[in-house]
Each structure stands twice: as structure tokens, then as C-alpha cells.
Amino acid sequence: MQDGRLARIRRTAAAALRLARRHRIPPDPACYRVLYEGCSGEDPALAGELRHLVETGTLDEAACRELHRRLHGAREAVVEEGRRTLDHLTRELGREVEEAGRGVRRFLAELERDAARARREDDAGALRRLVLGTFEKIAGFTRHVVRLEQRLAESRRTIDELGRRLAEVERVARTDPLTGLWNRRHLGEELARIAAEGRPASLLLVDLDGFKRFNDSYGHLVGDRVLRAVAEILRRHVKEGDVVARWGGEEFAVLLPETDEERAVEVAERLRAELAGRRLRNRGTGEELGRVTLSVGVAERLADEEVDSWIARADAALYRAKRSGRNRVERAARTPLTERAPSPATPAPALPPEAVSF
């Protein structure tokens, strides 16, 4: 683990523990998980909720546990239900298999006895009755096998349904609730996978220029509509296999696997040009809202580059785009970095250390 990443983890952990002490929240696994994720800024929705609770003086153990229930309770409930169901199915199927095994042994023993009797029997009528009896035994055993197959099929359907429910919970946990894009957590896992596999890829960090001022002028509801509209534009400009995520606040990220810098810059320019050419209108009132533009930092992953360095270079490029007049696309330097640049587009931790007041 790089020193820079370890330092950030330690800072986030320290901030979460300070917040727990300040609000007298026990740092047990459930509460600490909520506070840590809020302080990390990885979940913008959670960060906003925690900030509101801090500002209103309502952050306490009960509020923390309610957030944990909402964020993680569904998955944990499905996992626990799955554990109980699988435990029950294991016991039931174990009994069924044991009974089937006993039935097979009885059936084979009876067949052997019937075969021995058939070899000794001279009377045609007695032999016929013996054969019919054997057929009845075969039919009975076949019915038992069919019942076992049905039981196994029911168990498979139950397990498949649990798998579908768990997959849906996992999908929701990796999705930004406002825009429907992937969230920062999912993107981080995809970046790590690309790096681990050594695959070529490019990363775009995208920030809405002056969005805070826009939000303050027209309100958060209109701002949320703009974020959803931008998310839809991003979706339209990527291909299957690309990953579009909300990085935090008004910042987005686009991961383009198997894409070099030149192609990534073309994608970024199309995104920038489409949004710059649009005039926004409030659908409810018809009011003209003007334009919102994008600044984009583009970084192609270097050979053997760590994820933190890759993100840092894209963020530094985004910072240059903002400093150079906004509504621009900038390419990242091709020198590995270990820390993210102090970009104004990068959301600060939702619940930073003591020095920051609310």
C-alpha cells in the first residue's frame, strides 16, 4: 500500500473517531462504518446526510444506526436470510440424500434376492409373479428418485432467487441514488481491477464549472436535475464496457478501458462541446437558466502505475483546466504522482477534522 494512500486512510479513521467522541457515538462496527464512509467522501449522499445531521445538532447513536440500517441493512438482511435458508436446505437435502442412499442399498439387495430366486424358480407362474414384483420395486424406486429431483429443483430455484436478490442489493449499494450512475466505490474497484490486470485504459475526471453558484441561484432541486441531465449525456457518449460514475458532488468520472489518450481526449471534447452548446431551461417555469460547462482532466494509465497516481494525474489535469479558464480539456502529465492535486473540484471529506467548523 502506498504511503499516501495509507496516510489518507489514517486521516479518515482519525476524523471518524473524533466525530464519534464529539457526539458520544460508540465506535462499534455499525456506527464506525457509517462515520468512516462519511468522512472518506466516497458516498456523496451519505456525506450530505451526515453533514446535515452535524449542522442541525441531531447526529447521535440512533441516527447513526438508522443510516447503517438504510445503507447496509438490506444487504445484511438478505445475507442473513440466505444463511438461514441455505442452512435449512443443507439439512433437508442431507436427510433426503441419506434416505436416497438407504433406498438404493435396499433396492439393490432386493434385486439380488429376486435374481437368486429367479435362478432357482422352475414354475412359470411363480417366475412371472417374481418379475412383476421386481417391476413394481423398480417403479417405486423411480418415483422416489423423481421426488428427490423435484426437491433438488425447488432448492435450486430458492438459491437462484436469493442470488438475484443479493445481486440487486449489491447493485443498489454501488449506484449513486441521484443520477443512477455507478458510485465512487464501484469505480474504485474497477480502477483497481484494471491496474491489477495491467490493462491499458484512460480516466476522465469531469467537473461542472461554477455549479455551486448555479445551485445557490436556482436551488438544489434544479441543480439535481442538471446533475441528472449531465449523467445522461455521459452515458450516451460511452461504449459498452466503459464505466461512468459520480465521483462526488458535481464531479464525475469516466473509465475507458482499452482506450489510449488520443481517443479519450476525443470523448472528453465531445462531452464538453455538447454541454457547452446547450441552453438550460427550467421545465417547470420555462425560465432560461443559461449554460453549464465542463472542465475535464484526461489521464492514460502508465505502465505499472498505481491507482492513486493515476487518479492524481487526472485530478492535476482537471485542476489545470479549471485554472486555465474552465470549459476545457487538459491532458495529464506523464510522470507518476503519489498524491492528488489540491483541486477545487475534488470534494473535501464530508466530515473533516476538528479545524473545520459547521
C-alpha positions, 0 to 999 in steps of 0.5 A: 500500500502506498504511503499516501494512500495509507496516510489518507486512510489514517486521516479518515479513521482519525476524523471518524473517531473524533466525530464519534467522541464529539457526539458520544457515538460508540465506535462499534462496527455499525456506527464506525462504518457509517462515520468512516464512509462519511468522512472518506467522501466516497458516498456523496449522499451519505456525506450530505446526510451526515453533514446535515445531521452535524449542522442541525445538532441531531447526529447521535447513536440512533441516527447513526444506526438508522443510516447503517440500517438504510445503507447496509441493512438490506444487504445484511438482511438478505445475507442473513436470510440466505444463511438461514435458508441455505442452512435449512436446505443443507439439512433437508437435502442431507436427510433426503440424500441419506434416505436416497442412499438407504433406498438404493442399498435396499433396492439393490439387495432386493434385486439380488434376492429376486435374481437368486430366486429367479435362478432357482424358480422352475414354475412359470407362474411363480417366475412371472409373479417374481418379475412383476414384483421386481417391476413394481420395486423398480417403479417405486424406486423411480418415483422416489428418485423423481421426488428427490429431483423435484426437491433438488429443483425447488432448492435450486430455484430458492438459491437462484432467487436469493442470488438475484436478490443479493445481486440487486442489493449489491447493485443498489449499494454501488449506484449513486441514488441521484443520477443512477450512475455507478458510485465512487466505490464501484469505480474504485474497484474497477480502477483497481481491477484494471491496474491489477490486470495491467490493462491499458485504459484512460480516466476522465475526471469531469467537473461542472464549472461554477455549479455551486453558484448555479445551485445557490441561484436556482436551488438544489432541486434544479441543480439535481436535475442538471446533475441528472441531465449531465449523467445522461449525456455521459452515458450516451457518449460511452461504449459498452464496457466503459464505466461512468460514475459520480465521483462526488458532488458535481464531479464525475468520472469516466473509465475507458478501458482499452482506450489510449489518450488520443481517443479519450481526449476525443470523448472528453471534447465531445462531452464538453462541446455538447454541454457547452452548446446547450441552453438550460431551461427550467421545465417547470417555469420555462425560465432560461437558466443559461449554460453549464460547462465542463472542465475535464482532466484526461489521464492514460494509465502508465505502465505499472502505475498505481491507482492513486497516481493515476487518479492524481494525474487526472485530478492535476489535469482537471485542476489545470483546466479549471485554472486555465479558464474552465470549459476545457480539456487538459491532458495529464502529465506523464510522470507518476504522482503519489498524491492528488492535486489540491483541486477545487473540484475534488470534494473535501471529506464530508466530515473533516477534522476538528479545524473545520467548523459547521 
